[in-house]
């Protein structure tokens, strides 16, 4: 993600007469110890008649001595520095044991060498008072330096001062204002008085505009900026010289490029010299330009590129419309916390308090953005084995016709606010609601907890434990028991109203519930009241006599939904009975129904509306309903009741029935992430608006899309970004109308493994969440070809056909239809109407870190659908064999495969550009480093490695199957290689290099064990890092150069936490690559007995200067597997 910049600095002196110039000294060349890599340097001097000598002063700084033999009317110098703004972590240094805390004393030898930097030049009263105020308590040296630096930044105001030289420390402290030179010199003197060696630094400061504004704190420079600057460096044993910038309060990073570092400011001045007496005009300019930017995830595309992408999206929209495709696209993007990278809820666990809080905030933001008149629903999600409670599911629902489903947002209670509502308000609310539903409130049932169960549970506690007390570390059972005992078991938990739709009178009905106990006793648990109803104790009825309500047919024509006026606009009808008369009528109807005893069992309503006060809020649990008209009617009655009583409520329970007249958006938890089920969009513009809004609102909710492994690698969120394809209604789904579209997609993905591996997450392979059709099951392709032969072409009137043909083939190795790259669970599942949605889900996509990357991913899918709709893709399937997990693990071949995809789209009139996928390549295959050795360039990139699932083991949670992620792979690419002369070796083993088709360009892979976990394949094989690459000249038997890749920090720093942002992650990646470190000496084979095992058998003794032999290619000809020895 390097940005290469050019600093262009020019200074010109225009004299009013011809003058003589004394010898001048320029200190404008980056110092040798600059940690920012200097790619090139240029210095141009006018007048052209001059002599220049490059020197180094006593402190190792470069300086140009200029001599001018003739008088001149102008003196001008232009400097250009080209540098790579690779992120530098200023805290990445080692410390000697005795220097880890302040105060400390340098050892005698070091103190003698640092003497010029320990000399105190000023001794003023204010300076001494400031130094005396510094605490001398034992403090970590890093914390001490940070505190000193930031204190100066706060106390000394920055001001531009054009006068030459520096102020005295007394002047700076008195004025509480100074230039960068003044603050830098003040810090030098303070540190020296505290016994620390310090020096004054003059250099360039480069600040680049950030791609994203900071959520909190300053965002940095508004525009790219550079200027001459001054700061301070302090010498810490072990770390060396550490830069401190008191002007900003920051440590010096990649933007601080030192020019001169000296004990005093006078010898660090950028230019020194004098002229004859004259008048002078001074012209100064200092600018920074970006001359190269690698694709990066924070700014993946230029404005010009995005304009082209947007134009193609609109053009594809027109093609889809002309072809009557009726395509809609949704997705399931995932997000992680930007503040907490290490806790379990953002790594392995699905639930967490912070996760729920952020999800609620995101839901409210999305509701305001997409559906201000939508309904908020707090439901229950999935419940997996091993989890104590079901997961939550936060939803927002709104009508597609633009009519509000909930008029007044104030009547939807905030789930983080205590309104003080309890049982009295709950009963009042339900009785009022019964009137609106025209049902007698005599059907209301008090719901109690199971007293006998909790009394038994109380008896199981140890004798010295108070059952009313609990600790936050206690399990849920203990906490629940303590709360219930404190509240009282004889207090109702809430109220239950049996409720169902009467198709005869087209209204709501209720029936009494006959229970075995005298009261309604809830099933013990922590779920909402409605999920704990004892429905099994209701009268049993034979299936033949049950009144079974059919599900709504998803393929049936749907009439428009009725509209409902808000409560404030309603005018009571004049012929409506009074409340007392209406109550009497409902009670009489209830009495009549109760007296009809013979039919009471078959007609009993087994669904119920419940109300439960929790934490000062009323929670209304809605029953399952099959028709949207009934759901909307009930919601309207609830809102009117809430408005009449002035009681806001929380809606929970069963979600609305699936219906194309209702849009939904869900926020749910998954292990380590928050997942958002975004509503589908029917056009490119809708997709752009929805995706951009989602990323923006998530970020404002402090949710991000970037997550890093501990070594700095980009890992995505880990939760994926599943993309769904369907139609506005199931009948509109292009996949049900044209089954050959699914065949085209599956075949094309099988032909192009790059489509699977460029967009995938870290976990790939046959046991992953989204295996390819040709991963794991050897007979799958043969059977798939038979299924394709049975698939008709063109439009069909058998929507069930595609599911019948593909259901048993698009599965993982266990037969799971959900865990497949192409998931057809919701296409036309035979079980329920909710499974017949006409939706195909792409599960192999990792979460892109930027909204524009996500949109380009979707655009590629839309382009392929448009291409296959016009011309179905019917080709034989490819038997890739071991190539799939060998050649296509390397980024070069993945990129080459994507190039073929792009060319195919372009040949079909869709000008998709390969460069638009460059950010994905950088995201998926991060660049580690490159080194130039004579005419040969070596580049290392991360490569894909499938993770194997191990055998079953017993864990604290039961039986587990761990994943072996200890093996990694990288790609090495070489340009300018003469294959008859040079050999590339890694740790003494020859790397199999394959020509890419370009002259002198070769690619190979290296597979190695990166770390040694307790459970892994081949546990006796040790770690192979560091990887030392040698370019061996076979003509002379020497390594002419190389590079070294470290799996962990080469200095032994053991990171305990994940990187907090992309800058720290990049610095961790960069410091693990050395562009040096080849194997010294002549290349000689090992002793004879080792040669038989390590290289190759031969006759006679070992020959000197023999390069590593070419190893047998075997099953994986593109990869050197360091785990496998030679036979």
TAFEN-V370760 format. One record per helix or strand of 3 or more residues. SS is the DSSP state (A for helix, B for strand). FROM is the first residue (numbers start at 1). LEN is the number of residues. If there is no record, write none. Layout:
BEGIN
SS,FROM,LEN / SS,FROM,LEN
END
This chain:
BEGIN
B,3,17 / B,24,3 / B,38,9 / B,51,6 / B,62,6 / B,72,13 / A,97,3 / A,108,6 / A,115,3 / A,125,8 / A,141,15 / A,169,7 / A,180,14 / B,198,10 / B,225,12 / B,240,6 / B,256,7 / A,265,4 / B,280,14 / A,303,20 / B,328,10 / A,344,3 / A,353,18 / B,375,6 / B,392,8 / A,409,3 / A,423,15 / A,441,3 / B,444,5 / A,451,9 / A,476,12 / B,494,5 / B,500,3 / B,507,3 / A,529,4 / A,535,3 / A,543,3 / A,567,3 / A,579,17 / A,597,3 / B,608,7 / B,617,6 / A,628,18 / B,649,5 / B,662,9 / B,673,9 / A,684,17 / B,722,5 / A,730,3 / A,734,4 / A,739,13 / A,753,5 / A,780,10 / A,801,6 / A,833,3 / B,840,3 / A,851,20 / A,881,5 / A,887,3 / A,891,17 / A,914,11 / B,927,7 / B,936,7 / B,948,8 / B,958,7 / B,967,9 / B,982,5 / B,1002,8 / B,1027,7 / B,1038,8 / A,1062,9 / A,1088,7 / B,1119,3
END
